[in-house]
Amino acid sequence: MKMLHFFLVLLFIFVDASGQSIGRFQDVATLDRFLQYQPNRKQPLILAHRGGPDPSDTENSITTFTKTAGALPDAILEMDVRITRDSNYVLLHDVTLDRESNARGAVADWTLADLLKVKLKTLSGELTDQPVQSFDEILRWNKNRFVLALDVKPGTDLVQVMRTVIKHKAENSVFVICYSMADAQRMRTHFPTLWLAVGINGIDDLDRLESNPSPTSRLIALTPQKPQTALFYERLHKQGIPCSIGTYGVGQLDEKPLPEAASGYQMLFRQGADILTTDRPNPVATLF
């Protein structure tokens, strides 16, 4: 009986409320199986934009990440990484603190210690007691349970951010969003097995990808929000590249009532979207 109790305690320690074990993504082969293009995929992967907050939630926060992952354990959690004045990293989407917190001014003008005293606001503007999150805190919280999509904002060095990831032994539970193919090539040189996501915005980008030496292995194509032709996605899939389509923003599917938008999400998946990047991950997941 004592031995049974011991193993139950171990189970409690290593499996959280979402049912996902600590160290779930501890090697690149596991991440490969999760992200790679699968021609017979029955449903898209769901990427929770800024963590997938509702109006009463904060974005880029452990509270919201926990809520989303608890309801949707296979969700990819997207987050925005910015550098502080003293060369540390925090999660904030905007250049300034004004919209998201009870402070003002550029994130880059603040030290980490001072930013950790700042409180976050919900999407609807209500002040909470939740602090700005450091990137280190997020990696310690995750413990390689969920896949994290890192949107490293301009002015923040991608290589240095990845060195922080490696310090936490978390390189097999993240992928990095690159703003150019040059950034993707640079990251591939430094981190040969890292998954990367980069914009493929039209036929010209696709032609260049096919004709030039590029980091096509472990690459996610961030494709336009406006649906492309089936052939566009087929050409990417032929190279084994999964496609992501964003459905957030003004005039997009996320802004419409779910019953009205449901067929649109389903059409994107049929057309070629392997990943749907959405502000409402849990409702969208129920459509598949």
SVG drawing of the C-alpha trace seen along z (x, -y; Angstrom):
<svg xmlns="http://www.w3.org/2000/svg" viewBox="-24 -56 50 58">
<polyline fill="none" stroke="black" stroke-width="0.4" points="0.0,0.0 2.8,-2.4 4.5,-1.6 1.2,-2.3 0.9,-5.6 4.5,-6.5 3.8,-5.9 0.5,-7.9 2.5,-10.8 5.0,-10.5 2.2,-10.5 0.7,-13.6 4.1,-15.4 4.9,-14.5 1.4,-14.9 -0.5,-18.2 -4.2,-18.9 -4.2,-19.0 -3.1,-15.4 0.3,-16.4 3.4,-15.1 6.5,-17.1 9.1,-16.6 6.5,-15.5 8.6,-17.3 12.0,-16.4 13.5,-15.3 13.3,-16.6 11.7,-13.4 8.7,-14.0 8.4,-17.6 8.9,-16.4 5.9,-14.0 3.8,-16.7 4.5,-19.5 5.4,-17.7 3.1,-17.7 0.7,-14.8 -1.3,-14.3 -4.0,-12.4 -4.4,-14.8 -8.0,-14.7 -8.0,-18.1 -5.7,-21.1 -3.3,-22.0 -4.6,-25.0 -2.2,-27.8 -3.5,-30.1 -2.6,-33.6 -1.0,-35.4 -2.2,-32.4 -5.8,-32.6 -7.3,-35.1 -11.0,-35.9 -11.9,-39.5 -11.7,-39.0 -8.2,-37.4 -4.7,-38.8 -2.6,-38.0 0.9,-36.6 0.4,-35.3 0.8,-32.1 -2.8,-32.4 -4.1,-32.4 -1.6,-29.8 -2.8,-27.5 -6.4,-28.1 -6.0,-27.4 -3.8,-24.3 -6.2,-22.9 -9.0,-23.0 -7.0,-22.2 -3.9,-20.2 -2.5,-20.0 -2.8,-23.7 0.4,-25.5 0.8,-28.5 2.0,-31.6 3.8,-34.4 5.6,-37.7 9.2,-38.0 10.8,-41.5 14.1,-42.6 14.4,-44.8 16.8,-47.6 19.1,-45.2 19.1,-42.6 16.5,-40.2 13.3,-39.0 9.7,-39.5 6.4,-38.7 4.6,-41.7 3.0,-42.2 3.3,-46.0 6.4,-48.2 5.0,-50.1 3.3,-49.0 0.4,-51.4 -2.4,-49.1 -1.5,-45.9 -0.6,-47.1 -0.9,-49.8 2.5,-51.3 3.5,-53.5 6.5,-53.8 8.6,-51.6 9.3,-48.1 13.0,-48.5 13.3,-51.4 12.5,-49.3 14.6,-46.9 13.4,-43.4 13.1,-44.0 10.8,-47.0 8.8,-45.3 8.0,-42.4 6.2,-44.9 3.9,-46.0 0.4,-44.5 -1.4,-43.3 -4.7,-44.4 -7.3,-42.1 -8.2,-42.5 -11.2,-44.6 -8.9,-46.9 -9.6,-45.8 -6.5,-45.8 -5.5,-42.5 -3.0,-41.5 -1.1,-39.4 2.4,-40.6 4.3,-41.0 5.9,-37.6 9.6,-37.0 10.5,-34.6 12.4,-32.5 9.3,-32.1 7.4,-30.8 10.0,-28.2 10.1,-27.1 6.3,-26.9 6.1,-24.9 8.6,-22.2 8.4,-21.0 4.7,-20.1 3.4,-22.2 4.7,-23.5 5.5,-27.3 5.6,-29.5 8.0,-32.3 7.3,-35.6 10.6,-37.3 9.8,-41.0 12.1,-43.3 15.0,-44.6 15.3,-41.4 18.0,-39.0 16.7,-35.6 20.0,-33.8 20.2,-35.2 16.6,-34.3 17.3,-30.7 20.3,-30.6 17.9,-31.3 15.7,-28.4 18.7,-26.1 19.7,-27.1 16.3,-25.7 16.8,-22.6 13.6,-23.6 14.7,-23.6 12.5,-20.7 9.3,-22.3 9.5,-25.6 9.5,-26.9 10.7,-30.4 8.8,-32.8 11.2,-34.5 10.4,-37.8 12.5,-37.0 14.1,-34.0 17.5,-35.6 16.6,-35.3 15.5,-31.7 18.8,-30.9 20.8,-32.5 18.9,-30.5 19.3,-27.3 23.1,-27.9 23.2,-28.3 20.6,-25.7 20.4,-23.0 17.5,-21.0 15.3,-24.0 11.8,-24.3 11.3,-27.7 8.2,-29.5 8.5,-32.1 6.2,-34.0 5.5,-32.6 3.3,-35.3 2.7,-34.4 3.9,-32.6 7.2,-34.7 8.2,-33.6 7.2,-30.0 9.3,-30.1 12.3,-31.4 11.9,-28.7 11.8,-26.0 14.8,-27.4 17.3,-28.5 19.0,-26.6 16.7,-27.3 16.0,-25.8 13.0,-23.8 13.6,-21.0 11.6,-21.7 10.0,-24.7 6.4,-26.0 5.0,-28.3 3.1,-31.3 0.8,-31.8 -1.5,-34.8 -4.8,-35.2 -6.5,-35.5 -6.8,-31.9 -4.6,-30.9 -5.2,-28.4 -5.1,-24.7 -2.0,-24.4 -0.1,-26.9 -0.6,-24.7 0.1,-21.6 3.5,-22.9 4.5,-23.6 3.2,-20.2 5.2,-18.5 8.3,-19.8 6.9,-18.5 6.2,-22.0 3.1,-22.4 1.1,-25.6 -0.3,-28.0 -3.1,-30.4 -4.1,-33.2 -7.8,-33.9 -7.4,-36.8 -7.7,-40.6 -10.1,-43.0 -12.5,-41.5 -11.2,-38.0 -13.0,-34.9 -12.3,-35.4 -14.3,-38.6 -17.5,-36.9 -20.0,-34.9 -18.8,-31.3 -21.8,-29.8 -21.3,-32.2 -17.6,-31.6 -17.6,-27.8 -17.6,-26.8 -14.8,-29.3 -12.5,-27.6 -13.4,-24.2 -12.8,-25.4 -9.3,-26.7 -8.4,-23.2 -9.7,-21.5 -7.8,-24.0 -4.5,-23.2 -4.2,-24.8 -2.3,-22.4 -2.3,-25.0 -5.0,-27.6 -3.7,-30.6 -6.6,-32.0 -7.7,-34.3 -10.4,-31.7 -8.6,-28.4 -11.1,-26.4 -14.3,-27.2 -12.4,-26.7 -11.1,-23.3 -14.7,-22.1 -15.4,-22.5 -13.2,-19.6"/>
</svg>
